[in-house]
Amino acid sequence: MSLSLMTGVRTLMDLLNGWEELEAVDGTPLLHTGHGSSEDRESLIELLARHFPDWPVNDPDPQ
C-alpha cells in the first residue's frame, strides 16, 4: 500500500471515529474491524489470493 493511501485511511477513520477492535480473518494474515459483509470479505480474499498465489488461504475453522 502507498503511504498516501494509508494516511488517507487513517484520516478518514479518525474523522468517523471508526477504529474498532480488530479480529483475525481465519486462514489469512488479514484483520477485520466488523465493517463490511461476509460476502465482501470473501470477495477480497479471493482477489488477494489470485494476485498473491504463494499466500496460503485456508478454509475458515468451523466454530
Distance bins in CASP14 RR format, pairs under 12 A and 6 or more apart:
PFRMAT RR
TARGET T0000
AUTHOR 0000-0000-0000
RMODE 2
METHOD distances of the structure
MODEL  1
1 7 0 0 0 0 0 1 0 0 0 0 0
1 8 0 0 0 0 0 1 0 0 0 0 0
1 9 0 0 0 0 1 0 0 0 0 0 0
1 10 0 0 0 0 0 1 0 0 0 0 0
2 8 0 0 0 0 1 0 0 0 0 0 0
2 9 0 0 0 0 0 1 0 0 0 0 0
3 9 0 0 0 0 0 1 0 0 0 0 0
3 10 0 0 0 0 0 1 0 0 0 0 0
4 10 0 0 0 0 0 1 0 0 0 0 0
4 11 0 0 0 0 0 1 0 0 0 0 0
5 11 0 0 0 0 0 1 0 0 0 0 0
5 12 0 0 0 0 0 1 0 0 0 0 0
6 12 0 0 0 0 0 1 0 0 0 0 0
6 13 0 0 0 0 0 1 0 0 0 0 0
7 13 0 0 0 0 0 1 0 0 0 0 0
7 14 0 0 0 0 0 1 0 0 0 0 0
8 14 0 0 0 0 1 0 0 0 0 0 0
8 15 0 0 0 0 1 0 0 0 0 0 0
8 16 0 0 0 0 0 1 0 0 0 0 0
9 15 0 0 0 0 0 1 0 0 0 0 0
9 16 0 0 0 0 0 1 0 0 0 0 0
9 18 0 0 0 0 0 1 0 0 0 0 0
9 19 0 0 0 0 0 1 0 0 0 0 0
9 33 0 0 0 0 0 1 0 0 0 0 0
9 35 0 0 0 0 0 1 0 0 0 0 0
10 16 0 0 0 0 0 1 0 0 0 0 0
10 18 0 0 0 0 0 1 0 0 0 0 0
10 19 0 0 0 0 1 0 0 0 0 0 0
11 18 0 0 0 0 0 1 0 0 0 0 0
11 19 0 0 0 0 0 1 0 0 0 0 0
12 18 0 0 0 0 1 0 0 0 0 0 0
12 19 0 0 0 0 0 1 0 0 0 0 0
12 35 0 0 0 0 0 1 0 0 0 0 0
13 19 1 0 1 0 0 0 0 0 0 0 0
13 20 0 0 0 0 1 0 0 0 0 0 0
13 22 0 0 0 0 0 1 0 0 0 0 0
13 33 0 0 0 0 1 0 0 0 0 0 0
13 35 0 0 0 0 1 0 0 0 0 0 0
16 33 0 0 0 0 0 1 0 0 0 0 0
16 35 0 0 0 0 1 0 0 0 0 0 0
18 33 1 0 0 1 0 0 0 0 0 0 0
18 34 0 0 0 0 0 1 0 0 0 0 0
18 35 0 0 0 0 1 0 0 0 0 0 0
19 31 0 0 0 0 0 1 0 0 0 0 0
19 33 1 0 0 1 0 0 0 0 0 0 0
19 34 0 0 0 0 0 1 0 0 0 0 0
19 35 0 0 0 0 0 1 0 0 0 0 0
20 31 0 0 0 0 0 1 0 0 0 0 0
20 32 0 0 0 0 1 0 0 0 0 0 0
20 33 1 0 1 0 0 0 0 0 0 0 0
20 34 1 0 0 1 0 0 0 0 0 0 0
20 35 1 0 0 1 0 0 0 0 0 0 0
20 36 0 0 0 0 0 1 0 0 0 0 0
21 31 0 0 0 0 1 0 0 0 0 0 0
21 32 0 0 0 0 1 0 0 0 0 0 0
21 33 1 0 0 1 0 0 0 0 0 0 0
21 34 0 0 0 0 1 0 0 0 0 0 0
21 35 0 0 0 0 0 1 0 0 0 0 0
22 29 0 0 0 0 0 1 0 0 0 0 0
22 30 0 0 0 0 1 0 0 0 0 0 0
22 31 1 1 0 0 0 0 0 0 0 0 0
22 32 1 0 0 1 0 0 0 0 0 0 0
22 33 1 0 0 1 0 0 0 0 0 0 0
22 34 0 0 0 0 1 0 0 0 0 0 0
22 35 0 0 0 0 0 1 0 0 0 0 0
23 30 0 0 0 0 1 0 0 0 0 0 0
23 31 1 0 0 1 0 0 0 0 0 0 0
23 32 1 0 1 0 0 0 0 0 0 0 0
23 33 1 0 0 1 0 0 0 0 0 0 0
23 34 1 0 0 1 0 0 0 0 0 0 0
23 35 0 0 0 0 0 1 0 0 0 0 0
23 41 0 0 0 0 0 1 0 0 0 0 0
23 60 0 0 0 0 0 1 0 0 0 0 0
24 30 1 0 0 1 0 0 0 0 0 0 0
24 31 1 0 0 1 0 0 0 0 0 0 0
24 32 1 0 0 1 0 0 0 0 0 0 0
24 33 0 0 0 0 0 1 0 0 0 0 0
24 41 0 0 0 0 0 1 0 0 0 0 0
24 58 0 0 0 0 0 1 0 0 0 0 0
24 60 0 0 0 0 0 1 0 0 0 0 0
24 61 0 0 0 0 0 1 0 0 0 0 0
25 31 1 0 0 1 0 0 0 0 0 0 0
25 32 1 0 1 0 0 0 0 0 0 0 0
25 33 0 0 0 0 0 1 0 0 0 0 0
25 34 0 0 0 0 0 1 0 0 0 0 0
25 36 0 0 0 0 0 1 0 0 0 0 0
25 38 0 0 0 0 0 1 0 0 0 0 0
25 40 0 0 0 0 0 1 0 0 0 0 0
25 41 1 0 0 1 0 0 0 0 0 0 0
25 42 0 0 0 0 1 0 0 0 0 0 0
25 44 0 0 0 0 1 0 0 0 0 0 0
25 45 1 0 0 1 0 0 0 0 0 0 0
25 48 0 0 0 0 0 1 0 0 0 0 0
25 57 0 0 0 0 1 0 0 0 0 0 0
25 58 0 0 0 0 0 1 0 0 0 0 0
25 59 0 0 0 0 0 1 0 0 0 0 0
25 60 0 0 0 0 1 0 0 0 0 0 0
25 61 0 0 0 0 0 1 0 0 0 0 0
26 32 0 0 0 0 1 0 0 0 0 0 0
26 38 0 0 0 0 0 1 0 0 0 0 0
26 41 0 0 0 0 0 1 0 0 0 0 0
26 42 0 0 0 0 0 1 0 0 0 0 0
26 45 0 0 0 0 1 0 0 0 0 0 0
26 56 0 0 0 0 0 1 0 0 0 0 0
26 57 0 0 0 0 1 0 0 0 0 0 0
26 58 1 0 0 1 0 0 0 0 0 0 0
26 59 1 0 0 1 0 0 0 0 0 0 0
26 60 1 1 0 0 0 0 0 0 0 0 0
26 61 1 0 1 0 0 0 0 0 0 0 0
26 62 0 0 0 0 1 0 0 0 0 0 0
26 63 0 0 0 0 1 0 0 0 0 0 0
27 41 0 0 0 0 0 1 0 0 0 0 0
27 45 0 0 0 0 1 0 0 0 0 0 0
27 48 0 0 0 0 0 1 0 0 0 0 0
27 49 0 0 0 0 0 1 0 0 0 0 0
27 55 0 0 0 0 1 0 0 0 0 0 0
27 56 1 0 0 1 0 0 0 0 0 0 0
27 57 1 0 0 1 0 0 0 0 0 0 0
27 58 1 1 0 0 0 0 0 0 0 0 0
27 59 1 0 0 1 0 0 0 0 0 0 0
27 60 1 0 0 1 0 0 0 0 0 0 0
27 61 0 0 0 0 1 0 0 0 0 0 0
28 41 0 0 0 0 1 0 0 0 0 0 0
28 42 0 0 0 0 0 1 0 0 0 0 0
28 44 0 0 0 0 1 0 0 0 0 0 0
28 45 1 0 1 0 0 0 0 0 0 0 0
28 46 0 0 0 0 0 1 0 0 0 0 0
28 47 0 0 0 0 0 1 0 0 0 0 0
28 48 1 0 0 1 0 0 0 0 0 0 0
28 49 0 0 0 0 1 0 0 0 0 0 0
28 52 0 0 0 0 0 1 0 0 0 0 0
28 55 1 0 0 1 0 0 0 0 0 0 0
28 56 0 0 0 0 1 0 0 0 0 0 0
28 57 1 0 0 1 0 0 0 0 0 0 0
28 58 1 0 0 1 0 0 0 0 0 0 0
28 59 0 0 0 0 0 1 0 0 0 0 0
28 60 0 0 0 0 1 0 0 0 0 0 0
29 45 0 0 0 0 0 1 0 0 0 0 0
29 48 0 0 0 0 1 0 0 0 0 0 0
29 49 0 0 0 0 0 1 0 0 0 0 0
29 52 0 0 0 0 0 1 0 0 0 0 0
29 55 1 0 0 1 0 0 0 0 0 0 0
29 56 0 0 0 0 1 0 0 0 0 0 0
29 57 0 0 0 0 1 0 0 0 0 0 0
29 58 0 0 0 0 0 1 0 0 0 0 0
30 41 0 0 0 0 1 0 0 0 0 0 0
30 42 0 0 0 0 0 1 0 0 0 0 0
30 44 1 0 0 1 0 0 0 0 0 0 0
30 45 1 0 0 1 0 0 0 0 0 0 0
30 47 0 0 0 0 0 1 0 0 0 0 0
30 48 1 0 0 1 0 0 0 0 0 0 0
30 49 0 0 0 0 0 1 0 0 0 0 0
30 52 0 0 0 0 0 1 0 0 0 0 0
30 55 0 0 0 0 0 1 0 0 0 0 0
30 57 0 0 0 0 1 0 0 0 0 0 0
30 60 0 0 0 0 0 1 0 0 0 0 0
31 41 0 0 0 0 0 1 0 0 0 0 0
32 38 0 0 0 0 1 0 0 0 0 0 0
32 40 0 0 0 0 0 1 0 0 0 0 0
32 41 1 0 0 1 0 0 0 0 0 0 0
32 42 0 0 0 0 0 1 0 0 0 0 0
32 44 0 0 0 0 1 0 0 0 0 0 0
32 45 0 0 0 0 0 1 0 0 0 0 0
32 60 0 0 0 0 0 1 0 0 0 0 0
33 41 0 0 0 0 0 1 0 0 0 0 0
34 40 0 0 0 0 0 1 0 0 0 0 0
34 41 0 0 0 0 1 0 0 0 0 0 0
35 41 0 0 0 0 1 0 0 0 0 0 0
35 44 0 0 0 0 0 1 0 0 0 0 0
36 42 0 0 0 0 0 1 0 0 0 0 0
36 43 0 0 0 0 0 1 0 0 0 0 0
36 44 0 0 0 0 1 0 0 0 0 0 0
37 43 0 0 0 0 1 0 0 0 0 0 0
37 44 0 0 0 0 0 1 0 0 0 0 0
38 44 0 0 0 0 0 1 0 0 0 0 0
38 45 0 0 0 0 0 1 0 0 0 0 0
38 60 0 0 0 0 1 0 0 0 0 0 0
39 45 0 0 0 0 0 1 0 0 0 0 0
39 46 0 0 0 0 0 1 0 0 0 0 0
40 46 0 0 0 0 0 1 0 0 0 0 0
40 47 0 0 0 0 0 1 0 0 0 0 0
41 47 0 0 0 0 0 1 0 0 0 0 0
41 48 0 0 0 0 0 1 0 0 0 0 0
41 57 0 0 0 0 0 1 0 0 0 0 0
41 60 0 0 0 0 0 1 0 0 0 0 0
42 48 0 0 0 0 0 1 0 0 0 0 0
42 49 0 0 0 0 0 1 0 0 0 0 0
42 57 0 0 0 0 0 1 0 0 0 0 0
42 59 0 0 0 0 0 1 0 0 0 0 0
42 60 0 0 0 0 1 0 0 0 0 0 0
43 49 0 0 0 0 0 1 0 0 0 0 0
43 50 0 0 0 0 0 1 0 0 0 0 0
44 50 0 0 0 0 0 1 0 0 0 0 0
44 51 0 0 0 0 0 1 0 0 0 0 0
44 52 0 0 0 0 0 1 0 0 0 0 0
44 57 0 0 0 0 0 1 0 0 0 0 0
45 51 0 0 0 0 0 1 0 0 0 0 0
45 52 0 0 0 0 0 1 0 0 0 0 0
45 55 0 0 0 0 1 0 0 0 0 0 0
45 56 0 0 0 0 0 1 0 0 0 0 0
45 57 1 0 0 1 0 0 0 0 0 0 0
45 58 0 0 0 0 0 1 0 0 0 0 0
45 59 0 0 0 0 0 1 0 0 0 0 0
45 60 0 0 0 0 1 0 0 0 0 0 0
46 52 0 0 0 0 0 1 0 0 0 0 0
46 55 0 0 0 0 0 1 0 0 0 0 0
46 57 0 0 0 0 1 0 0 0 0 0 0
47 55 0 0 0 0 0 1 0 0 0 0 0
47 57 0 0 0 0 0 1 0 0 0 0 0
48 54 0 0 0 0 0 1 0 0 0 0 0
48 55 1 0 0 1 0 0 0 0 0 0 0
48 56 0 0 0 0 0 1 0 0 0 0 0
48 57 1 0 0 1 0 0 0 0 0 0 0
49 55 1 0 0 1 0 0 0 0 0 0 0
49 56 0 0 0 0 1 0 0 0 0 0 0
49 57 1 0 1 0 0 0 0 0 0 0 0
49 58 0 0 0 0 0 1 0 0 0 0 0
50 57 0 0 0 0 0 1 0 0 0 0 0
51 57 0 0 0 0 0 1 0 0 0 0 0
END
